[in-house]
Amino acid sequence: MTSLVLLDQALRLHDNPLLWHTASANDSSNTPRLVAVVCLNKAAFFGQQYGLARASLFRLQQHLQLIADTKRALAGLNIGLVTLFGEPAAEISNLAKMLQANLIVAATPTGYHEQQTLVKLRQHCPVSTLDINSLLGSAQLAPELNRLPDSFSAFRKQREPLLQVAPALATYQPQPGQNWFTPKESAEFCENFSQLAAFSQPSRQPGSSEQLALQRLDDYIWQQQAISYYKTSRNSLSGDYYASKFSAPLATGCLSVRYCWQQILDFEQQRLANDSTYWLKFELLWREFFRWQFRKYGKAWFSKNAIKGQLDFSRPDLSSCQQHAFNNWCAGNSGVPFIDANMRLLNATGLMSNRGRQNVASFLIHDLGVDWRLGAAYFEQRLLDYDVASNWGNWAYIAGSGNSGERQFNVIKQALSYDANGDFVRAMLPELNAPGNLIHQPAPGIKIPEHWQSWLAKLTAHKL
């Protein structure tokens, strides 16, 4: 008997039910061999959509570093990690056949394509899933999809008053009766993955290892206590502590959302509970909402109309003018300083503030008239905290194709509200040298939407 334990969405030792779930029975004669497995999806990291690469080199390097760190951590427990590369269903099925596996244990997926992988695997081998990356992952808390509200407000009101999150599990240690493949035994199955060594480069981003993620959580909540002013700082555009920066490790699975939630509760009970500590939990509930929405509507989220209207999976159709505008938006050369500063930050670091994301999305969709799916695809390529549900769900939300009516932001008003003296723009666009908030003046020749006019008139009123 052999069980494959897929760790693709759970590259961590703390609060990892996949590892604990396989604790074996009393009858040692029937103790299964356990094989820890990761498969890097070739299409997800080397493929294209709408003519755009699915992942940047920076995002690939972060994920390779995360896999390498997890492999070292497991090796410290004398557990090997089989690393595969290719089409997941084919690679994992082939491994299951070679090892005569009779069970595959995996995290419950969120995205449609990840769900389809498990559908294919079930044709060859039984698959057991555990929802290890959700606040509502337990059977007692999991929503019924046919009764899941499509409005976040309704979802929050339904869930929040009685929300209890199951306790996080301890950091994993091998259990009596478990019989894991050792590093030496696993090595012979990793040949295909070795070709990725040329792309590896150490990363110190928060999402690049479980250790860094846990250090960041401790620093943000307990050492700096930055959580105590999160609600006021979260609209900032850059800095070390304006946001939690938990999104990348949550997205890559090296930080448990249950552990994160419980750390916030512990802080509230031991130190301080205020609007800011509540607001970070509120944001985690938003994340939860999109995860269940993706499970409810599946492939529809990649339709032009998302969950509203007729399904339309046709390729985005841009005029030559729109294509030029989209290319400039991607490069941070739109001519609108507030937009360009945020896009250059994304291109340089793989991250962007929530305030920045809403503005650049609104600008692309509503001011440039570009299909929202292209923006979502570019973010998928660049974001180190890329999460299929949060990314595509939020883009559809701004476009008005998702869980709300369309959300249009006045970019100049936003710039004056959140970068009043232009310090952020000046840092990201050193070629601009206008004084004070005049730095937000669009470049000559830029088409000015009517709703910007009154705010542009205010630029001259606040010179330094």
Secondary structure by P-SEA (a helix, b strand, c coil): cbbbbbccccccccccccccccccccccccbbbbbbbcccccccccccccccccccaaaaaaaaaaaaaaaaaaaaacbbbbbbbccaaaaaaaaaaaacccbbbbcccccaaaaaaaaaaaacbbbbbbcccccccccccccccccccccaaaaaaacccccccccccccccccccccccccccccccccccccccccbbbbccccccaaaaaaaaaaacccccccccccccccccccccccccaaaaaaaccccaaaaaaaaaaaaacccccaaaaaaaaaaaaaaaaaaaaaacccccccccccccccccccccccaaaaaaaaaaaacccccaaaaaaaaaaaacccccaaaaaaaaaaacccccccaaaaaaaaaacccccccccaaaaaaaaaccccccbbbbaaaaaaaaccccaaaaaaacccccccccccccccccccccccaaaaaaacccccc
